[in-house]
Amino acid sequence: MTSLATRILAIGLCAFACVVEASPKVLIGVIGKPYADFSTPPSRPVTIRAVDLATGSSTTGSRDCTVMCVAGGRYGYADVLATDHAGRHVFLWAFGWSSGAGATVYGVSKIDALTAEVAELLPEPLPVRSLATTPFREGFVSFSSYNDARLAWYTTSPLDRTLEVPLGAGDPTLNSVGPAVSADGESIYVFVADRLKRLDASNGSVLAERTMGFAGSLAVDPFRARLYAVDYLNERTLVLDADTLQEIDSHVTQGIGDLLVDRRGMLMIDTISTEGERRTLVVEPDTWTIAADVALAGRGFIKGQRHGRFYRVGREFCEIAASACGSDVVIEFDSKTLEETRRYSLDERAVEDPSRKDFRYLLEWLVVLPVPAVAIEFHHDDLDHYFLTADTNEIDALDRGVFSGWRRTGESFNAMRSDAGIGARYVPMCRFYGRPERGLDSHFYSASLDEC
């Protein structure tokens, strides 16, 4: 019989991946854009929707958000957003144009994920480039790379900035990215101009840094102590040590930006083929074996993902005019087969609606919401066995006595479902059950890709 602390650690990790999947839910910002309008700014109002991707049902906020809800970035689909660990609120860096003299305003918005309403606004003196949730810590961080780069920490209730650390002179001509967060939540990685920095997640102190000569996309590998970075200029992907930032290897991939480490530990890289076709490489990182080279629908990854699923953004159709495609769609793929499993169109109008010829609905931003759970501990007095589960079906069966002899101990803790949705910062766990006839009447857990 192990100690309670050891048992909680083992099954607490399993609670991230060993429960029944919940319905995938996302919060999105949508704009309606006439086909003849290619202007920026002024931006058009953003409509906020809470969407169940499994059913297509949605809840739309009661008002358009004309200020403090318009996001930017290369695509604006992932890095502009953070969520709390419960999936109850979404935090968005945003800018808008005032109705007065046209002065630009900046800030962070707190949005209710259930009602799709803006709950709080926090003005900021400078534009914030990206946000990230840090695992195992309350609140979130923001990174700004415009001119003078800075990292800031925020509380969520109330929404407030608690700490700000200057990081040196940025370079607005470079596509600086970050923050990327390590799997243990202890390190934050950012590009400041062409320098990559590893920072302490608690106070922003520099733990390691190096000059890269570029500023490109970053992806943290939670299964290995590695980072991946795309060097656009030289069309290669670098493999870096996550602690020292030293280069381990590099590979010519013709990468054009987006990276994703899926729940199996495979690396996905958006590339351009020699024929100019946009394709996705699926790489086994340990051997750098190309497992697949496919043309996936869509033009970019959404970094939030579920266990066994990932998402991309594409267009509904391209038949209206040579220079214009239809409204955006969210496309879900199976991580193993790479097959498309479902689509959600942002355009809820009927196909025959004549207004479809006038304007389209485009995705401004999207976040896949985490699904929280509570792990409950049970004890069997006769066997002196302990069991912890976050599966509501298992909890209900044990409470109702379907399996006799089990009772709650009163111990529990918050956990995350396997389809957490907040990216690949959490390592999935798998649960095994021994064969009682062989004397293995117990559950075992592992985070090893090979064992699972």
N, C-alpha and C positions, 0 to 999 in steps of 0.2 A: 504494500500500500504506500503510495507516494504522498508527499506533503501536498496540502491544499494549494500552495503557491505554485508548485510544479504542475499540478493537474490543471490549474487555471491557465497557466502559460501554454501548455500543450493544446488544450481544447479551445482556448481563446483564439489561438492562431487558426485553428480549424474553422472557427466560426466565420472566418473571412471567405471560406470557399466551400463549405460542406452542407449548405442548406439548400432547400428547394428554391429555384429561381422565382423572383417576383416579376411582375409585368414591367417592362422597360418604360421609364418615364423620363421626359426631357423638358427643359424650359428653353424656349426659343424667342428670339427677337426677329420680327418680320417687317420688311418695308414693301410698300407698293410702288413700283417704279414704271412710269410710262416708257414705252420703247424709244421714244424720241428724246428722252431726258438722260444725258450722260454727264450732267453737271455735278460737281462737288466743290465746296458746299454751296448753298445751304442744303442740309440733309433733310430728308423727308421723315415724318413721324414714324416711330417704331411701335408696332403692336406686339405686346407680350402674350405668349401662349404657353400654357402648361399642357403637354401632349402625352397621351398613352400610345406608344408606338404599336403595341399589339392590337389595339382596337381602332386606332385613328381618332378616338374621341379627344376633345380638347376643351380647355377653359381659357377664355380670352379676358385679359384685364379690361376693366370698365373704361379706361381712357388711354389714348395714345400718349406715349412718352416723348414729348418734343424736345426736352432738355434733360441731360444727364443719363440718357439711356441709349445713346448712339455710340456704338463701338467701332474700332478701326482695326489696324494690323493688316498683315498680308492677306488673310482671309477673314479674320475676326470670328473663327469658329471655336476656338478653344482657349488660347492663352490669355484672352481678355477676361476670363471668368475664374471664379473660385466658388466652392460651396462649403457650408458647414458640414460636419461629419454626419449629422442626422438627415441631410437632404432637405431641410426645412426652408432654408434661405439660400439664395444665389447672390454673389457679389460681383459687380461688373464695373470695370473702369470705363469711364464714359466722358463724352464731351458733347456740347450742344451749342447752338447759336442763340444768344438772347434776342428778344423781340425789340430791344431798344436800339442802340447804336451798332448792333452787329458784333459786339465783343464776344470772343470765344470764352466759354466757361468750362472748367474741368472738374472732375470729381469721381467719387465712388458711389454707386447705388446699391442698396440692399433691397432685394426683390423677394416677396413671398412666393415660394415655389408652388403652393397649392392654389392660391387665388390669382397669381400672375399680376399682382399689384405691387407698385413701388412702396416700400415701407419706410425707408429712410434715405436721405441724401447727405453725403459728406463732401463739401467743397474741397478742392485741392488747388494749391498755387501753380502747379505744373502738371502737364499731362502725364499720366501713368501708363506705361507701355503694356504691362501684363501683371496678372495676379496668379497666385498659387496657394493651395491649401497644403499645410505641412502635416504629415501623418503624426499622430500621437500628441499633437499640440493643439490647443484651442486657438481660434483666430486664423488669420491668413497674412500673407506678405504681398507687397507690390514692388515692382521694379520699374524705374524710369530711366531711359537711356538717352534722353534728349539733352544735348549740351552737357550739363552737369548731372552725371548718373547718380542715382540714389536708390536705397532699399528701405522700405518702411514696413512696420508691423501694425496690425489692426486687431482690435477686439470686435466681436460681432454683436454683443448686446450690452450696452448700446454700441452702435457703429462708431468707432473712434480710432484715431491714429495714436499709438502709444510710444513709438520709437522710430527714428529716422537716422540712417547712416549714409554719409556721402561716400561715393565710390570713385570719384575722380572725373576727369573730363571725358564726356562721351563724344560720339561722332554721329550726328544726325544723318550723314550720307551713307552710313552702314546700316544694314538690317539687323541691328543688335537684338538678341533674343534672350529669354529667360523670364522668370526664374524656373529652372528645373530643380527638382527636389529628390534627394536620395531616398532609398526605400526605408531607411530607419528614421528619416525625418531630421537627421542631425546636420546635413549639409545642403546648401543651396548653391546652384551653379548659374552664373550669368556671364554674358559677354559685355564688357565695357570697351567700346570701340573694337579693336581687334585683339583684346586681351581677355582670355578666359580665366575667371576667378572661381575658386571654391571658397564659400563663406560659411562661417558658423551660423546655424539656423537660429540660435538664441540671441546673438548680439551683432552679427554682421562682420565679425573680425575675419581677416583674410587667413585662410589655412593653406592655400596653395594658389599659384597663378602662373600663367605662361603666355607669351605672345604667340598668336596663331597665324596672323597675317590675313585673317578673314573673320567675319562674324556670320555664322550660319545656324541651321537648326540643330537642336540638341535633343538627345533622348537618353534617359537613364535606364540601364538594364538592372532590374531588381533581382535577377537571378544570378548575376555575376557582378563583381566589383568593377564595372566598366561604364564608360560614357561613349556615345556615338555622336559624331559631329559631321555635318555635310560641308565640304569645301566647294562652293559653287564654282569658283574661278577655275579650279583645276579638276573639276568633275570627279571628285573622289570622296569616300567616306572614311573618316579616321576612327580608330578604336583607341580610347584613352583609359588609363588607370584612373579610377574614380577618386582615389586619395591624392595621388601625386600629380595628376593630369598629364603624366608623361605618355608619349605615343607608344602604343603596343604594336599597332599594325595600321596599314592603310590599304584601301582597295579602290580601283577605278570603277565607279558605278554610274557616272553621268547623272548623279543625284540632282534634283531640282528643288529640293526643300523639305518636303514632309517626311518624317520618320515616325515609326510606331513599333514598340516592343509589345507583342501580344501576350496573352495569358499563358501561352505555351513556351514563351521565351524566344520566339522567332522574331527576327528583325525585318520590318517592311520598309522599303525605300522607294519613294516615287522617283521615277527616272524618265529620261527622254531617250528613245532608241535612236539608232543611226538613221532610221527612216523618218525621224521626227515625231513618232507616235509616243504618247504618254503611256508608260507602263509601270508596273510595280514589281520590284524584286522581293522575293521572300528568301531570307538568308538564315542558315543555321550558323549562329555566331561563333561557336567553338572551332569549327573547321572552315568556316566561310564557304560552305557548300550552298549553291543556289538550288533551293528546293522548288522554286517556281518563278517563272517570268511571265506575268500575265497582264492583260489590259483590263483593269478593273473599271467598272463604271464610276463616274464621279471625277471631280477635279481636286479633291483634297481629303485628308483624314480628319475625322473628329477625334481628338485624343482621348476623350472619355470613352470607356468601353465596358462591356459586360463579359462575364466568364463565357468564353467560347464565341463571342460576337464582337465585331468592330463596325464602325460606321464611316461612311463617306458622304460627301455632298455633291450632287449632280444637277442636271437640268431635265425638266420633264419632256420637252421636245424641242426641235429646232426647225419648225416648218413655217413660222410666221413671216420672217424676212431673212435675207442673207446675213444681215448684221445683228440679228437678235434671236435668242433662244427663249424657250418658255420659262415658267416658274421653276424655282428650285425644288428638289426632292431630297429627303434624307434616305440613304440606302444602307440597309443592314446586311452584313456578310457573315457567313460561318467561318471562323478562324481556321478550321482544319481543312475544309473542302474548298474554301474561297468562293463558294457559291452564294449568290444573292438570296436572302431569305425573306425580306419584306422591303416595301417602300412606303414612305409617307410624303405626300405632296403638300407643299405649303399653300397651294391654291385649292381652296374649298369650293370654288365656283363650279357650276355644272359645265360639262364639256361644251355644250352648245351656247353657253353664255357669250353674247357678242362682245362684252367688255374684255374678254380674253385677248382680243386683237389690239386693245389699246394699252394695257399695262400688265405687268407680271409681278409676282411676289418673290422677293429675294431674301435669302437668309442673311441676317446681319450678325447673329451670334447664336450659339447653341451650347448647352451643357447637359450631359447625361447625369441624372440625379442619383446620388448614392442611396442605397436601401439599408437602413439600420435594422438591427435585431438585438434581442436580449438573450444571452446564453444563461440557461438555468441549470443548476447543479442538483442531481438526484443521488440518493444513496440507497443501497439494498442491504438491510441489516443482516440477513442470513448469509449472504455472499461476501459482505463487507466490500462491495464494489461501488465505485463512484462512476457517474455518467453525467456528462455535460452536453447540452445540445441547444442550438438556436433555431432548430426546425420546429415551427409551430405545430405541425402534424405529430411529431414525436412527443413534444411537450404535452399536447392534449391527450395522447394515448396513455402516457405515463400517469397523468393526473387522474384519468378516468379508471385506472386499474386494469387496462387491457393487458399489461404485463405486470403481474402481481408482485408485490414486495417492494416496490420503489416508492420513495417519498422525497419531497423537496427538502433540501438542507437549509434553505433560506439564503444561500449564496447565489449571486448572479453578477453579471457585468455586461456592459454595452459592447456590442460587436458589430461587424459589417457583413452583409450577405455576400455571396460569391459574385453576384452581379452588381458590385458596388458602384461601378460607373465612373469613378473619379480618377481613371487612368491606371497605369501599370505600376503605381508606387507600392502596392501591396502584393506580397507573394502568395499565390493561391496554395491552399493546403488540400490534400486528399485524405480521406478516412478509409481505413481497412478494418475488416472484422475477421478475427481468427476463427479457426474451426474448433468448436468445443470438443468434438470427438478426439481431437489431437491435443487437448489440454490448453487450447488457446481461446478461452472464453473471454476475450477482451478486445477493445478497439485500439488501433494504432494509427498514428498520424505522421505525415511526412510532407516536407516542402521540396523534396528532391524531384526534379523533372524526370530523372531516370527511374526512380522508384514508382512514381505515379504513372 
